[in-house]
Amino acid sequence: MAVGARERQYLDPAVLARLGTLELKARTIVEGLLSGLHRSPFKGFSVEFAEYRQYMPGDDLATIDWKVFARSDRHYIKKFEEETNLDCHLMLDVSGSMAYGSRGITKLQYGQYLAASLAYLMNRQRDAAGLTAFDERIVSMLPASARPGHLHAMLVTLDRLKAGQTTNVAKPLHQLADTLSKRGMVVLISDLLDDPERTIRGLRHFRFRGTDVIVFHLLDPDEIDFPFERATRFQDLESEEEVLAVPAMVSQHYRREIGQLLDRYKRELGASGIDYHLVRTDQPLELSLMAYLSTRGRAR
C-alpha cells in the first residue's frame, strides 16, 4: 500500500494538530488512506472492504468474486450478512501520563486522532462502534452503535476528553469485558504505563470471552529513545513527584528496562492471540489504520 506525498503530509501527526475540528482530522486521515488504497494494487477494494473477506481453505469456490480478483490479483469472497457487521469497542487511556508530548503533540492528542479515525473508518464499514475513555476508572462510555448520528456523538465526546488522574488499565478492561454480550473486537489505545502483569491479565479476559483484541501501545519518541544529554528534572504527570537525573548515569538502565517492557508486551500478548502494535507519536497514523484493517479482515 502506498500513500501519495500529498496525503502523507496530512497523515503526519504534527500537521494534523494544526487542522480544524476532530471530525475534519478523522475524515482527512481516513480519506487520505483510502485514496492511497485506490491507487494501490487493491484499486477499488477499499470502498468494498466491508462486504468482502479473503478466501480461506474450505470456502465454496463458487463464492469467489472474480471481478475483485481481476483488480487485486487475490481471491476474495462476498461476506454473509452476519459476517459483515461487527461490534467494535474503542478504549482510550486518558490518564495523566498521556499528557506528555515532545513533538508538538501529546500522547492523548494522538490517541484522540487515532480513535476518531478508527471510529470514522468503522462507520464507513457499517460496523457498530463504541467508546470507553478511562484513567483509574471509566470516565466516559458510549455503547457500540451504528445508528445515524452516533459517529458525531463519539467525535464530540473524544474532542472533549482531558487528561485525568492516575492509571489503572486493568480495572476498566475487566469492567468492559464483563459487559460484552456478543463477540466483537476491542481496540485499546494506551501508553500501558501500569503494572504489565495486571494489564496483560485484563486483556486476556477479552480473549477468554471470544473477543478479538488489538492493542496500540502509544509512546512518545523520548520515552523510547531517551535522547536527554544534560541533567534534567523529570516530573511524574500523575503523582507530580519530581526527580533530577543525570542521563549519562541512567540512560543505559532506562533503555534496557523499556526494551524489556516492550518485549514482554509483544511476547505475552502475541502468545494470547492479541495483536500488539507499538506506535510512536511521530509515526503517521496510516500505519495504525492498516494494522486495524488487517485485524478486522481476519475477524469472523
C-alpha positions in Angstrom: 0.0 0.0 0.0 1.4 3.4 -1.0 0.0 6.8 0.0 1.0 9.7 -2.1 3.1 12.6 -0.9 0.1 15.0 -0.6 -1.9 12.5 1.5 1.1 11.6 3.6 1.7 15.2 4.7 -1.8 15.3 6.1 -1.4 12.0 7.9 1.6 13.4 9.7 0.6 13.9 13.4 2.2 17.4 13.7 0.3 18.6 10.6 -2.9 17.1 11.8 -2.6 19.0 15.1 -3.0 22.2 13.1 -6.2 21.2 11.3 -9.6 22.3 12.5 -12.2 20.0 14.2 -11.6 16.5 15.2 -14.1 15.4 12.6 -12.0 17.1 9.9 -8.9 15.4 11.2 -10.6 12.0 11.2 -12.0 12.5 7.7 -8.7 13.7 6.4 -6.8 10.7 7.8 -9.3 8.1 6.5 -9.9 9.6 3.1 -6.2 10.0 2.6 -5.7 6.4 3.4 -8.5 5.2 1.2 -7.2 7.4 -1.6 -3.8 5.7 -1.4 -5.5 2.3 -1.4 -7.4 3.2 -4.6 -4.0 3.7 -6.3 -2.5 0.5 -4.9 -2.9 -3.0 -6.4 -6.2 -3.1 -4.3 -7.7 -0.3 -6.5 -11.4 -0.2 -5.8 -11.3 -2.6 -3.0 -11.2 -0.1 -0.1 -14.7 1.0 -0.7 -15.9 -2.6 -0.8 -13.9 -3.7 2.2 -16.9 -4.1 4.4 -18.5 -6.5 2.1 -15.6 -8.9 1.3 -13.1 -11.0 3.1 -10.1 -13.0 1.8 -10.8 -16.6 0.6 -9.9 -19.2 3.2 -9.5 -23.0 2.7 -12.8 -24.7 3.0 -14.8 -21.8 1.4 -17.0 -22.6 -1.5 -15.1 -21.7 -4.7 -18.4 -20.6 -6.3 -18.4 -17.6 -3.8 -15.2 -16.1 -5.2 -15.8 -12.7 -6.7 -13.7 -12.8 -9.9 -14.1 -9.1 -10.6 -12.3 -8.3 -7.3 -9.7 -10.9 -8.3 -9.1 -9.1 -11.6 -8.4 -5.8 -9.7 -6.4 -7.2 -6.8 -5.0 -10.5 -8.1 -6.2 -12.1 -4.9 -9.2 -14.2 -4.0 -12.0 -12.6 -2.1 -15.5 -13.8 -1.4 -18.7 -11.9 -0.6 -19.4 -12.0 3.1 -22.5 -13.4 4.5 -24.7 -10.8 6.1 -23.8 -12.0 9.7 -20.1 -11.6 8.9 -20.4 -8.1 7.5 -21.0 -6.1 10.7 -19.0 -6.2 13.9 -19.3 -4.6 17.3 -16.0 -2.6 17.8 -15.2 -1.1 21.2 -12.6 1.7 21.3 -10.8 2.0 24.7 -8.8 5.2 25.1 -6.5 5.8 28.1 -6.8 9.4 29.3 -4.7 9.1 32.4 -2.2 11.8 33.4 0.8 10.2 31.7 -1.0 10.6 28.4 -0.5 14.3 28.6 3.2 14.0 27.8 4.4 15.2 24.3 7.8 16.2 22.9 6.9 16.6 19.2 4.2 19.3 19.3 1.6 16.6 20.0 0.8 14.8 23.2 0.0 11.1 23.5 -3.5 11.9 24.4 -4.0 14.1 21.3 -2.5 11.3 19.1 -4.8 8.8 20.8 -7.8 11.1 20.1 -6.9 11.4 16.4 -6.4 7.6 16.2 -9.6 6.8 18.0 -11.6 9.3 15.9 -10.1 7.9 12.6 -10.9 4.4 13.6 -14.5 5.4 14.5 -14.8 7.1 11.1 -13.4 4.0 9.4 -15.7 1.7 11.3 -18.7 3.9 10.3 -17.6 3.6 6.7 -17.6 -0.2 7.1 -21.0 -0.2 8.8 -19.6 -1.6 12.0 -21.1 -0.7 15.3 -18.6 1.4 17.2 -18.4 2.2 20.9 -16.1 4.3 23.1 -14.7 3.9 26.6 -12.4 6.5 28.0 -10.6 5.8 31.3 -7.9 6.7 33.7 -8.1 4.8 37.0 -11.8 4.5 36.3 -14.2 4.7 33.3 -14.8 8.5 32.8 -16.9 8.3 29.6 -18.7 5.5 27.8 -20.8 5.2 24.7 -22.1 1.7 23.8 -21.4 0.3 20.4 -23.9 1.5 17.8 -24.2 2.0 14.0 -27.2 4.4 14.3 -27.2 7.7 12.3 -25.6 10.4 14.5 -23.6 8.0 16.6 -20.3 8.8 14.9 -20.9 12.5 15.6 -21.6 11.8 19.3 -18.3 9.8 19.5 -16.3 12.5 17.9 -17.8 15.2 20.2 -17.0 13.0 23.2 -13.5 12.4 22.1 -12.9 16.1 21.4 -13.9 17.0 25.0 -11.7 14.5 26.8 -8.9 15.8 29.1 -6.0 14.1 30.8 -7.2 12.7 34.1 -5.8 11.0 37.1 -3.6 8.0 37.8 -3.5 4.9 35.6 -5.4 1.7 36.2 -5.6 0.0 32.9 -6.7 -3.4 34.2 -9.8 -2.3 36.0 -11.7 -0.8 33.1 -10.6 -3.7 30.9 -12.3 -6.2 33.2 -15.3 -3.9 33.6 -15.9 -3.7 29.8 -15.2 -7.5 29.3 -17.9 -8.3 31.8 -20.5 -6.2 30.0 -20.0 -7.7 26.5 -22.9 -9.9 25.4 -21.6 -10.8 22.0 -18.4 -11.4 20.2 -16.7 -8.5 18.6 -13.5 -6.5 18.7 -11.8 -4.3 21.3 -9.2 -1.7 20.4 -7.0 -0.5 23.2 -5.1 2.8 22.8 -2.8 3.4 25.8 0.7 4.1 26.9 0.4 1.0 29.1 2.4 2.7 31.9 0.9 0.4 34.5 1.6 -3.0 36.0 2.2 -5.2 32.9 1.0 -8.4 34.7 -2.4 -6.9 35.6 -2.7 -5.2 32.2 -2.0 -8.4 30.3 -4.4 -10.4 32.5 -7.1 -7.8 31.8 -6.6 -8.1 28.0 -6.7 -11.8 28.2 -10.1 -11.6 29.8 -11.5 -10.5 26.4 -9.9 -13.4 24.7 -11.4 -15.8 27.2 -14.8 -14.4 26.1 -14.0 -14.9 22.4 -13.4 -11.2 21.7 -10.7 -10.1 19.2 -8.2 -7.6 20.6 -5.8 -5.2 19.1 -3.5 -3.1 21.2 -1.9 0.2 20.1 0.9 0.9 22.6 1.3 4.6 22.3 4.6 6.2 23.4 6.4 9.5 22.8 9.8 9.1 21.0 11.6 10.4 24.0 10.1 7.7 26.1 11.6 5.1 23.8 14.9 6.7 22.8 15.7 8.7 25.9 17.7 11.3 24.0 18.5 13.6 27.0 22.1 14.6 27.4 22.2 17.1 30.2 21.0 16.8 33.8 17.2 17.0 33.6 14.4 17.3 36.1 11.6 14.8 35.4 8.1 15.1 36.7 5.6 12.3 37.1 2.5 13.7 35.4 0.2 11.6 37.7 1.9 11.9 41.1 3.6 15.2 40.3 6.7 13.9 42.0 10.0 15.3 40.6 13.4 13.8 40.3 16.7 15.2 39.0 18.6 12.7 36.8 21.9 12.7 35.0 21.3 10.9 31.7 24.8 9.5 31.5 24.1 7.6 34.7 20.6 6.3 33.9 20.2 6.2 30.1 21.6 2.7 29.7 19.5 1.3 32.5 16.4 3.1 31.2 16.7 1.8 27.7 17.2 -1.7 29.0 14.1 -1.5 31.1 11.9 0.0 28.5 13.2 -2.5 25.9 12.3 -5.4 28.3 8.8 -4.0 28.9 8.1 -3.7 25.2 9.4 -7.2 24.5 7.2 -8.5 27.3 4.0 -7.0 25.9 4.8 -8.1 22.4 5.7 -11.7 23.5 2.9 -12.3 26.0 0.1 -10.6 24.2 1.1 -12.3 21.0 1.1 -15.7 22.7 -2.5 -14.9 23.8 -3.7 -14.2 20.3 -3.7 -10.4 20.8 -2.5 -8.1 18.1 0.1 -5.8 19.6 1.5 -2.7 17.8 4.0 -0.2 19.2 3.1 3.3 18.0 5.3 6.3 18.3 3.6 9.7 18.3 5.8 10.9 15.4 4.6 8.0 13.3 2.0 8.6 10.5 -1.5 7.3 11.5 -1.9 5.3 8.3 0.3 2.5 9.8 -2.1 2.1 12.7 -5.1 2.2 10.4 -3.6 -0.5 8.2 -2.9 -2.7 11.2 -6.5 -2.3 12.3 -7.8 -3.2 8.8 -5.6 -6.3 8.8 -7.0 -7.4 12.1 -10.6 -6.5 11.1 -10.1 -8.5 7.9 -9.4 -11.7 10.0 -12.4 -11.2 12.3 -15.2 -13.6 11.5 
